[in-house]
Each structure stands twice: as structure tokens, then as C-alpha cells.
Amino acid sequence: MTEQPTGRDPDVLTTAELATRLGLSAQTVRRMANAGQLPALKTGKDFRYSWEAVRQVLRQPHHEPGTPTDDLQDQPKRGAGYRAQRRARTGAETTDQK
């Protein structure tokens, strides 16, 4: 299916669009934005996200707060953010494949 021009920057995503790309629920994406885990711009009651900025943040190594960085190799990866990080690192973009 050919994408229709929307008249906006294709790098700027809504919460629903980002959730689809990351394979997460919109509620989880909003929670991560509110917690400061994702870079977001508050627009009224919702957020807007830069896909490239989100990918850069999610590519960073994940660690538990208070854990020394030397011990990161032995820590298990947890949480919804890990799945989003893994997809961002591999460049998986589910919306472009439809």
C-alpha cells in the first residue's frame, strides 16, 4: 500500500505510530515518555516523538539504577523497554513492511 502524504515530517510520530513501530502498547509508550525514558514533546494531552531520537535513546545499553556499570554484562534484561531497545538496535520498522 502506498503511503498518503500527510503534510508533516515523517520522522515525527504520534504515540500510536511509535507504539506500532516498537511493538508496544500506546499506554506503555506514554508511561515511558512520562517517566523520561523516551524523548518526547508534550502536545496538549498527548506526545510527539522523533523516530531517530527515540532510536538513539533505545540503542543505549540498559542497566538497572544503582547497578555499577562494570557489572552490566551479568545483569538480565527486563521490562518492556528492553524489547523496544532490541527492535531499535536492529532497525526493525514494522510500519514500513506493510
Backbone atoms as SQL, in Angstrom:
CREATE TABLE atoms (id INTEGER PRIMARY KEY, chain TEXT, resi INTEGER, resn TEXT, atom TEXT, x REAL, y REAL, z REAL);
INSERT INTO atoms VALUES
  (1, 'A', 1, 'MET', 'N', 0.844, -1.174, 0.000),
  (2, 'A', 1, 'MET', 'CA', 0.000, 0.000, 0.000),
  (3, 'A', 1, 'MET', 'C', 0.888, 1.235, 0.000),
  (4, 'A', 2, 'THR', 'N', 0.560, 2.208, -0.818),
  (5, 'A', 2, 'THR', 'CA', 1.322, 3.443, -0.910),
  (6, 'A', 2, 'THR', 'C', 0.890, 4.380, 0.204),
  (7, 'A', 3, 'GLU', 'N', 1.885, 4.990, 0.886),
  (8, 'A', 3, 'GLU', 'CA', 1.568, 5.927, 1.962),
  (9, 'A', 3, 'GLU', 'C', 1.036, 7.214, 1.372),
  (10, 'A', 4, 'GLN', 'N', 0.005, 7.769, 1.999),
  (11, 'A', 4, 'GLN', 'CA', -0.562, 9.041, 1.580),
  (12, 'A', 4, 'GLN', 'C', 0.245, 10.169, 2.212),
  (13, 'A', 5, 'PRO', 'N', 0.516, 11.239, 1.474),
  (14, 'A', 5, 'PRO', 'CA', 1.230, 12.366, 2.070),
  (15, 'A', 5, 'PRO', 'C', 0.386, 12.993, 3.176),
  (16, 'A', 6, 'THR', 'N', 1.007, 13.230, 4.321),
  (17, 'A', 6, 'THR', 'CA', 0.278, 13.776, 5.459),
  (18, 'A', 6, 'THR', 'C', 0.576, 15.244, 5.677),
  (19, 'A', 7, 'GLY', 'N', 1.562, 15.797, 4.976),
  (20, 'A', 7, 'GLY', 'CA', 1.908, 17.185, 5.143),
  (21, 'A', 7, 'GLY', 'C', 2.718, 17.451, 6.398),
  (22, 'A', 8, 'ARG', 'N', 3.284, 16.404, 6.990),
  (23, 'A', 8, 'ARG', 'CA', 4.121, 16.583, 8.177),
  (24, 'A', 8, 'ARG', 'C', 5.394, 15.761, 8.035),
  (25, 'A', 9, 'ASP', 'N', 6.362, 16.072, 8.892),
  (26, 'A', 9, 'ASP', 'CA', 7.652, 15.396, 8.879),
  (27, 'A', 9, 'ASP', 'C', 7.467, 13.904, 9.174),
  (28, 'A', 10, 'PRO', 'N', 7.949, 13.015, 8.309),
  (29, 'A', 10, 'PRO', 'CA', 7.780, 11.577, 8.541),
  (30, 'A', 10, 'PRO', 'C', 8.575, 11.070, 9.749),
  (31, 'A', 11, 'ASP', 'N', 9.529, 11.855, 10.249),
  (32, 'A', 11, 'ASP', 'CA', 10.293, 11.461, 11.434),
  (33, 'A', 11, 'ASP', 'C', 9.500, 11.698, 12.713),
  (34, 'A', 12, 'VAL', 'N', 8.482, 12.547, 12.668),
  (35, 'A', 12, 'VAL', 'CA', 7.687, 12.871, 13.853),
  (36, 'A', 12, 'VAL', 'C', 6.497, 11.921, 13.916),
  (37, 'A', 13, 'LEU', 'N', 6.404, 11.202, 15.047),
  (38, 'A', 13, 'LEU', 'CA', 5.373, 10.173, 15.199),
  (39, 'A', 13, 'LEU', 'C', 4.425, 10.492, 16.341),
  (40, 'A', 14, 'THR', 'N', 3.199, 10.013, 16.220),
  (41, 'A', 14, 'THR', 'CA', 2.244, 10.076, 17.322),
  (42, 'A', 14, 'THR', 'C', 2.529, 8.906, 18.260),
  (43, 'A', 15, 'THR', 'N', 1.865, 8.898, 19.393),
  (44, 'A', 15, 'THR', 'CA', 2.035, 7.796, 20.344),
  (45, 'A', 15, 'THR', 'C', 1.633, 6.468, 19.706),
  (46, 'A', 16, 'ALA', 'N', 0.519, 6.455, 19.004),
  (47, 'A', 16, 'ALA', 'CA', 0.046, 5.209, 18.367),
  (48, 'A', 16, 'ALA', 'C', 1.036, 4.725, 17.307),
  (49, 'A', 17, 'GLU', 'N', 1.580, 5.644, 16.505),
  (50, 'A', 17, 'GLU', 'CA', 2.536, 5.255, 15.466),
  (51, 'A', 17, 'GLU', 'C', 3.824, 4.710, 16.071),
  (52, 'A', 18, 'LEU', 'N', 4.313, 5.360, 17.133),
  (53, 'A', 18, 'LEU', 'CA', 5.530, 4.876, 17.779),
  (54, 'A', 18, 'LEU', 'C', 5.291, 3.519, 18.436),
  (55, 'A', 19, 'ALA', 'N', 4.146, 3.360, 19.072),
  (56, 'A', 19, 'ALA', 'CA', 3.816, 2.085, 19.704),
  (57, 'A', 19, 'ALA', 'C', 3.809, 0.959, 18.680),
  (58, 'A', 20, 'THR', 'N', 3.260, 1.214, 17.514),
  (59, 'A', 20, 'THR', 'CA', 3.234, 0.205, 16.447),
  (60, 'A', 20, 'THR', 'C', 4.646, -0.155, 15.999),
  (61, 'A', 21, 'ARG', 'N', 5.489, 0.844, 15.800),
  (62, 'A', 21, 'ARG', 'CA', 6.872, 0.578, 15.362),
  (63, 'A', 21, 'ARG', 'C', 7.666, -0.206, 16.394),
  (64, 'A', 22, 'LEU', 'N', 7.411, 0.072, 17.680),
  (65, 'A', 22, 'LEU', 'CA', 8.176, -0.596, 18.734),
  (66, 'A', 22, 'LEU', 'C', 7.550, -1.908, 19.187),
  (67, 'A', 23, 'GLY', 'N', 6.341, -2.186, 18.752),
  (68, 'A', 23, 'GLY', 'CA', 5.668, -3.411, 19.171),
  (69, 'A', 23, 'GLY', 'C', 5.204, -3.342, 20.621),
  (70, 'A', 24, 'LEU', 'N', 4.851, -2.147, 21.072),
  (71, 'A', 24, 'LEU', 'CA', 4.385, -1.934, 22.442),
  (72, 'A', 24, 'LEU', 'C', 2.994, -1.332, 22.397),
  (73, 'A', 25, 'SER', 'N', 2.325, -1.310, 23.543),
  (74, 'A', 25, 'SER', 'CA', 1.024, -0.655, 23.601),
  (75, 'A', 25, 'SER', 'C', 1.229, 0.854, 23.696),
  (76, 'A', 26, 'ALA', 'N', 0.224, 1.603, 23.277),
  (77, 'A', 26, 'ALA', 'CA', 0.287, 3.065, 23.380),
  (78, 'A', 26, 'ALA', 'C', 0.422, 3.487, 24.844),
  (79, 'A', 27, 'GLN', 'N', -0.229, 2.762, 25.738),
  (80, 'A', 27, 'GLN', 'CA', -0.142, 3.078, 27.165),
  (81, 'A', 27, 'GLN', 'C', 1.298, 2.923, 27.670),
  (82, 'A', 28, 'THR', 'N', 1.988, 1.890, 27.249),
  (83, 'A', 28, 'THR', 'CA', 3.377, 1.685, 27.661),
  (84, 'A', 28, 'THR', 'C', 4.268, 2.796, 27.128),
  (85, 'A', 29, 'VAL', 'N', 4.059, 3.204, 25.883),
  (86, 'A', 29, 'VAL', 'CA', 4.850, 4.285, 25.299),
  (87, 'A', 29, 'VAL', 'C', 4.610, 5.579, 26.075),
  (88, 'A', 30, 'ARG', 'N', 3.343, 5.880, 26.403),
  (89, 'A', 30, 'ARG', 'CA', 3.045, 7.090, 27.191),
  (90, 'A', 30, 'ARG', 'C', 3.705, 7.029, 28.559),
  (91, 'A', 31, 'ARG', 'N', 3.664, 5.858, 29.187),
  (92, 'A', 31, 'ARG', 'CA', 4.294, 5.693, 30.501),
  (93, 'A', 31, 'ARG', 'C', 5.796, 5.949, 30.418),
  (94, 'A', 32, 'MET', 'N', 6.437, 5.408, 29.375),
  (95, 'A', 32, 'MET', 'CA', 7.876, 5.598, 29.202),
  (96, 'A', 32, 'MET', 'C', 8.201, 7.068, 28.951),
  (97, 'A', 33, 'ALA', 'N', 7.350, 7.769, 28.202),
  (98, 'A', 33, 'ALA', 'CA', 7.563, 9.196, 27.947),
  (99, 'A', 33, 'ALA', 'C', 7.400, 9.998, 29.235),
  (100, 'A', 34, 'ASN', 'N', 6.364, 9.698, 30.004),
  (101, 'A', 34, 'ASN', 'CA', 6.142, 10.394, 31.276),
  (102, 'A', 34, 'ASN', 'C', 7.277, 10.155, 32.261),
  (103, 'A', 35, 'ALA', 'N', 7.890, 8.975, 32.208),
  (104, 'A', 35, 'ALA', 'CA', 8.994, 8.632, 33.118),
  (105, 'A', 35, 'ALA', 'C', 10.329, 9.183, 32.619),
  (106, 'A', 36, 'GLY', 'N', 10.334, 9.784, 31.434),
  (107, 'A', 36, 'GLY', 'CA', 11.572, 10.327, 30.890),
  (108, 'A', 36, 'GLY', 'C', 12.448, 9.294, 30.213),
  (109, 'A', 37, 'GLN', 'N', 11.917, 8.101, 29.960),
  (110, 'A', 37, 'GLN', 'CA', 12.685, 7.053, 29.302),
  (111, 'A', 37, 'GLN', 'C', 12.730, 7.241, 27.788),
  (112, 'A', 38, 'LEU', 'N', 11.782, 7.997, 27.252),
  (113, 'A', 38, 'LEU', 'CA', 11.747, 8.293, 25.820),
  (114, 'A', 38, 'LEU', 'C', 11.715, 9.800, 25.631),
  (115, 'A', 39, 'PRO', 'N', 12.473, 10.309, 24.658),
  (116, 'A', 39, 'PRO', 'CA', 12.395, 11.744, 24.375),
  (117, 'A', 39, 'PRO', 'C', 11.060, 12.049, 23.701),
  (118, 'A', 40, 'ALA', 'N', 10.323, 12.998, 24.248),
  (119, 'A', 40, 'ALA', 'CA', 9.003, 13.310, 23.727),
  (120, 'A', 40, 'ALA', 'C', 8.688, 14.784, 23.916),
  (121, 'A', 41, 'LEU', 'N', 7.821, 15.286, 23.058),
  (122, 'A', 41, 'LEU', 'CA', 7.334, 16.651, 23.156),
  (123, 'A', 41, 'LEU', 'C', 5.853, 16.571, 23.493),
  (124, 'A', 42, 'LYS', 'N', 5.465, 17.155, 24.602),
  (125, 'A', 42, 'LYS', 'CA', 4.068, 17.142, 25.025),
  (126, 'A', 42, 'LYS', 'C', 3.281, 18.096, 24.134),
  (127, 'A', 43, 'THR', 'N', 2.222, 17.582, 23.517),
  (128, 'A', 43, 'THR', 'CA', 1.362, 18.396, 22.665),
  (129, 'A', 43, 'THR', 'C', -0.061, 18.254, 23.167),
  (130, 'A', 44, 'GLY', 'N', -0.475, 19.170, 24.008),
  (131, 'A', 44, 'GLY', 'CA', -1.811, 19.062, 24.595),
  (132, 'A', 44, 'GLY', 'C', -1.846, 17.899, 25.570),
  (133, 'A', 45, 'LYS', 'N', -2.712, 16.922, 25.300),
  (134, 'A', 45, 'LYS', 'CA', -2.823, 15.755, 26.179),
  (135, 'A', 45, 'LYS', 'C', -1.943, 14.591, 25.724),
  (136, 'A', 46, 'ASP', 'N', -1.348, 14.704, 24.566),
  (137, 'A', 46, 'ASP', 'CA', -0.555, 13.594, 24.032),
  (138, 'A', 46, 'ASP', 'C', 0.883, 14.040, 23.793),
  (139, 'A', 47, 'PHE', 'N', 1.661, 13.177, 23.162),
  (140, 'A', 47, 'PHE', 'CA', 3.063, 13.435, 22.883),
  (141, 'A', 47, 'PHE', 'C', 3.335, 13.309, 21.392),
  (142, 'A', 48, 'ARG', 'N', 4.460, 13.870, 20.966),
  (143, 'A', 48, 'ARG', 'CA', 5.018, 13.628, 19.638),
  (144, 'A', 48, 'ARG', 'C', 6.454, 13.180, 19.856),
  (145, 'A', 49, 'TYR', 'N', 6.916, 12.276, 18.997),
  (146, 'A', 49, 'TYR', 'CA', 8.226, 11.655, 19.164),
  (147, 'A', 49, 'TYR', 'C', 9.010, 11.738, 17.868),
  (148, 'A', 50, 'SER', 'N', 10.303, 11.973, 17.968),
  (149, 'A', 50, 'SER', 'CA', 11.193, 11.887, 16.812),
  (150, 'A', 50, 'SER', 'C', 11.683, 10.442, 16.750),
  (151, 'A', 51, 'TRP', 'N', 11.413, 9.763, 15.643),
  (152, 'A', 51, 'TRP', 'CA', 11.815, 8.363, 15.500),
  (153, 'A', 51, 'TRP', 'C', 13.323, 8.204, 15.678),
  (154, 'A', 52, 'GLU', 'N', 14.106, 9.090, 15.073),
  (155, 'A', 52, 'GLU', 'CA', 15.566, 8.987, 15.198),
  (156, 'A', 52, 'GLU', 'C', 16.022, 9.219, 16.637),
  (157, 'A', 53, 'ALA', 'N', 15.439, 10.190, 17.333),
  (158, 'A', 53, 'ALA', 'CA', 15.815, 10.455, 18.724),
  (159, 'A', 53, 'ALA', 'C', 15.458, 9.265, 19.613),
  (160, 'A', 54, 'VAL', 'N', 14.299, 8.676, 19.388),
  (161, 'A', 54, 'VAL', 'CA', 13.885, 7.503, 20.170),
  (162, 'A', 54, 'VAL', 'C', 14.831, 6.333, 19.901),
  (163, 'A', 55, 'ARG', 'N', 15.166, 6.104, 18.636),
  (164, 'A', 55, 'ARG', 'CA', 16.088, 5.008, 18.304),
  (165, 'A', 55, 'ARG', 'C', 17.445, 5.202, 18.967),
  (166, 'A', 56, 'GLN', 'N', 17.959, 6.438, 18.982),
  (167, 'A', 56, 'GLN', 'CA', 19.250, 6.701, 19.611),
  (168, 'A', 56, 'GLN', 'C', 19.200, 6.398, 21.100),
  (169, 'A', 57, 'VAL', 'N', 18.126, 6.803, 21.767),
  (170, 'A', 57, 'VAL', 'CA', 17.994, 6.550, 23.207),
  (171, 'A', 57, 'VAL', 'C', 17.882, 5.051, 23.474),
  (172, 'A', 58, 'LEU', 'N', 17.089, 4.363, 22.672),
  (173, 'A', 58, 'LEU', 'CA', 16.874, 2.936, 22.916),
  (174, 'A', 58, 'LEU', 'C', 18.082, 2.084, 22.545),
  (175, 'A', 59, 'ARG', 'N', 18.985, 2.615, 21.755),
  (176, 'A', 59, 'ARG', 'CA', 20.213, 1.877, 21.422),
  (177, 'A', 59, 'ARG', 'C', 21.227, 1.897, 22.556),
  (178, 'A', 60, 'GLN', 'N', 21.039, 2.790, 23.520),
  (179, 'A', 60, 'GLN', 'CA', 21.970, 2.883, 24.647),
  (180, 'A', 60, 'GLN', 'C', 21.860, 1.618, 25.498),
  (181, 'A', 61, 'PRO', 'N', 22.960, 1.176, 26.105),
  (182, 'A', 61, 'PRO', 'CA', 22.911, -0.009, 26.971),
  (183, 'A', 61, 'PRO', 'C', 21.943, 0.208, 28.122),
  (184, 'A', 62, 'HIS', 'N', 21.207, -0.832, 28.438),
  (185, 'A', 62, 'HIS', 'CA', 20.219, -0.789, 29.508),
  (186, 'A', 62, 'HIS', 'C', 20.864, -1.261, 30.810),
  (187, 'A', 63, 'HIS', 'N', 20.613, -0.540, 31.888),
  (188, 'A', 63, 'HIS', 'CA', 21.075, -1.015, 33.188),
  (189, 'A', 63, 'HIS', 'C', 20.105, -0.585, 34.266),
  (190, 'A', 64, 'GLU', 'N', 20.078, -1.365, 35.333),
  (191, 'A', 64, 'GLU', 'CA', 19.222, -1.073, 36.470),
  (192, 'A', 64, 'GLU', 'C', 19.816, 0.089, 37.254),
  (193, 'A', 65, 'PRO', 'N', 18.998, 1.019, 37.740),
  (194, 'A', 65, 'PRO', 'CA', 19.509, 2.113, 38.552),
  (195, 'A', 65, 'PRO', 'C', 20.249, 1.589, 39.780),
  (196, 'A', 66, 'GLY', 'N', 21.373, 2.198, 40.089),
  (197, 'A', 66, 'GLY', 'CA', 22.148, 1.791, 41.254),
  (198, 'A', 66, 'GLY', 'C', 23.105, 0.649, 40.997),
  (199, 'A', 67, 'THR', 'N', 23.092, 0.079, 39.785),
  (200, 'A', 67, 'THR', 'CA', 23.987, -1.022, 39.442),
  (201, 'A', 67, 'THR', 'C', 25.293, -0.441, 38.911),
  (202, 'A', 68, 'PRO', 'N', 26.436, -0.868, 39.450),
  (203, 'A', 68, 'PRO', 'CA', 27.704, -0.386, 38.894),
  (204, 'A', 68, 'PRO', 'C', 27.811, -0.772, 37.419),
  (205, 'A', 69, 'THR', 'N', 28.333, 0.119, 36.598),
  (206, 'A', 69, 'THR', 'CA', 28.402, -0.155, 35.159),
  (207, 'A', 69, 'THR', 'C', 29.338, -1.305, 34.825),
  (208, 'A', 70, 'ASP', 'N', 30.279, -1.648, 35.718),
  (209, 'A', 70, 'ASP', 'CA', 31.181, -2.775, 35.465),
  (210, 'A', 70, 'ASP', 'C', 30.439, -4.104, 35.457),
  (211, 'A', 71, 'ASP', 'N', 29.317, -4.177, 36.170),
  (212, 'A', 71, 'ASP', 'CA', 28.575, -5.433, 36.311),
  (213, 'A', 71, 'ASP', 'C', 27.447, -5.572, 35.290),
  (214, 'A', 72, 'LEU', 'N', 27.370, -4.716, 34.292),
  (215, 'A', 72, 'LEU', 'CA', 26.255, -4.740, 33.357),
  (216, 'A', 72, 'LEU', 'C', 26.184, -6.014, 32.535),
  (217, 'A', 73, 'GLN', 'N', 27.304, -6.632, 32.235),
  (218, 'A', 73, 'GLN', 'CA', 27.301, -7.827, 31.397),
  (219, 'A', 73, 'GLN', 'C', 26.554, -8.983, 32.061),
  (220, 'A', 74, 'ASP', 'N', 26.520, -9.024, 33.393),
  (221, 'A', 74, 'ASP', 'CA', 25.906, -10.135, 34.109),
  (222, 'A', 74, 'ASP', 'C', 24.441, -9.891, 34.449),
  (223, 'A', 75, 'GLN', 'N', 23.897, -8.707, 34.157),
  (224, 'A', 75, 'GLN', 'CA', 22.536, -8.366, 34.532),
  (225, 'A', 75, 'GLN', 'C', 21.544, -8.873, 33.489),
  (226, 'A', 76, 'PRO', 'N', 20.428, -9.467, 33.949),
  (227, 'A', 76, 'PRO', 'CA', 19.388, -9.869, 32.992),
  (228, 'A', 76, 'PRO', 'C', 18.691, -8.635, 32.448),
  (229, 'A', 77, 'LYS', 'N', 18.189, -8.720, 31.243),
  (230, 'A', 77, 'LYS', 'CA', 17.480, -7.615, 30.628),
  (231, 'A', 77, 'LYS', 'C', 15.992, -7.780, 30.931),
  (232, 'A', 78, 'ARG', 'N', 15.352, -6.685, 31.386),
  (233, 'A', 78, 'ARG', 'CA', 13.964, -6.781, 31.832),
  (234, 'A', 78, 'ARG', 'C', 13.139, -5.634, 31.295),
  (235, 'A', 79, 'GLY', 'N', 11.826, -5.847, 31.303),
  (236, 'A', 79, 'GLY', 'CA', 10.887, -4.772, 31.047),
  (237, 'A', 79, 'GLY', 'C', 10.546, -4.565, 29.581),
  (238, 'A', 80, 'ALA', 'N', 9.475, -3.817, 29.373),
  (239, 'A', 80, 'ALA', 'CA', 9.002, -3.531, 28.022),
  (240, 'A', 80, 'ALA', 'C', 10.027, -2.704, 27.252),
  (241, 'A', 81, 'GLY', 'N', 10.771, -1.868, 27.959),
  (242, 'A', 81, 'GLY', 'CA', 11.770, -1.042, 27.306),
  (243, 'A', 81, 'GLY', 'C', 12.848, -1.862, 26.624),
  (244, 'A', 82, 'TYR', 'N', 13.141, -3.044, 27.167),
  (245, 'A', 82, 'TYR', 'CA', 14.170, -3.887, 26.553),
  (246, 'A', 82, 'TYR', 'C', 13.743, -4.348, 25.170),
  (247, 'A', 83, 'ARG', 'N', 12.482, -4.753, 25.032),
  (248, 'A', 83, 'ARG', 'CA', 12.007, -5.207, 23.727),
  (249, 'A', 83, 'ARG', 'C', 12.079, -4.062, 22.715),
  (250, 'A', 84, 'ALA', 'N', 11.700, -2.858, 23.139),
  (251, 'A', 84, 'ALA', 'CA', 11.778, -1.694, 22.259),
  (252, 'A', 84, 'ALA', 'C', 13.229, -1.386, 21.908),
  (253, 'A', 85, 'GLN', 'N', 14.126, -1.517, 22.890),
  (254, 'A', 85, 'GLN', 'CA', 15.547, -1.280, 22.630),
  (255, 'A', 85, 'GLN', 'C', 16.070, -2.272, 21.600),
  (256, 'A', 86, 'ARG', 'N', 15.718, -3.525, 21.744),
  (257, 'A', 86, 'ARG', 'CA', 16.187, -4.553, 20.815),
  (258, 'A', 86, 'ARG', 'C', 15.699, -4.256, 19.401),
  (259, 'A', 87, 'ARG', 'N', 14.449, -3.861, 19.257),
  (260, 'A', 87, 'ARG', 'CA', 13.922, -3.556, 17.928),
  (261, 'A', 87, 'ARG', 'C', 14.587, -2.325, 17.337),
  (262, 'A', 88, 'ALA', 'N', 14.857, -1.324, 18.174),
  (263, 'A', 88, 'ALA', 'CA', 15.515, -0.107, 17.685),
  (264, 'A', 88, 'ALA', 'C', 16.937, -0.407, 17.245),
  (265, 'A', 89, 'ARG', 'N', 17.641, -1.281, 17.983),
  (266, 'A', 89, 'ARG', 'CA', 19.022, -1.622, 17.626),
  (267, 'A', 89, 'ARG', 'C', 19.074, -2.344, 16.288),
  (268, 'A', 90, 'THR', 'N', 18.099, -3.210, 16.027),
  (269, 'A', 90, 'THR', 'CA', 18.116, -3.970, 14.788),
  (270, 'A', 90, 'THR', 'C', 17.502, -3.203, 13.643),
  (271, 'A', 91, 'GLY', 'N', 16.917, -2.032, 13.951),
  (272, 'A', 91, 'GLY', 'CA', 16.331, -1.207, 12.901),
  (273, 'A', 91, 'GLY', 'C', 14.990, -1.714, 12.420),
  (274, 'A', 92, 'ALA', 'N', 14.325, -2.547, 13.217),
  (275, 'A', 92, 'ALA', 'CA', 13.027, -3.092, 12.818),
  (276, 'A', 92, 'ALA', 'C', 12.003, -1.972, 12.778),
  (277, 'A', 93, 'GLU', 'N', 11.400, -1.818, 11.621),
  (278, 'A', 93, 'GLU', 'CA', 10.338, -0.826, 11.445),
  (279, 'A', 93, 'GLU', 'C', 9.136, -1.542, 10.875),
  (280, 'A', 94, 'THR', 'N', 8.203, -1.924, 11.737),
  (281, 'A', 94, 'THR', 'CA', 7.079, -2.726, 11.311),
  (282, 'A', 94, 'THR', 'C', 6.151, -1.983, 10.360),
  (283, 'A', 95, 'THR', 'N', 6.021, -0.659, 10.494),
  (284, 'A', 95, 'THR', 'CA', 5.080, 0.058, 9.652),
  (285, 'A', 95, 'THR', 'C', 5.551, 0.135, 8.207),
  (286, 'A', 96, 'ASP', 'N', 6.830, 0.072, 7.954),
  (287, 'A', 96, 'ASP', 'CA', 7.341, 0.168, 6.591),
  (288, 'A', 96, 'ASP', 'C', 7.206, -1.144, 5.831),
  (289, 'A', 97, 'GLN', 'N', 6.946, -2.232, 6.530),
  (290, 'A', 97, 'GLN', 'CA', 6.906, -3.541, 5.882),
  (291, 'A', 97, 'GLN', 'C', 5.519, -3.901, 5.416),
  (292, 'A', 98, 'LYS', 'N', 4.515, -3.095, 5.754),
  (293, 'A', 98, 'LYS', 'CA', 3.120, -3.426, 5.364),
  (294, 'A', 98, 'LYS', 'C', 2.805, -2.911, 4.005);
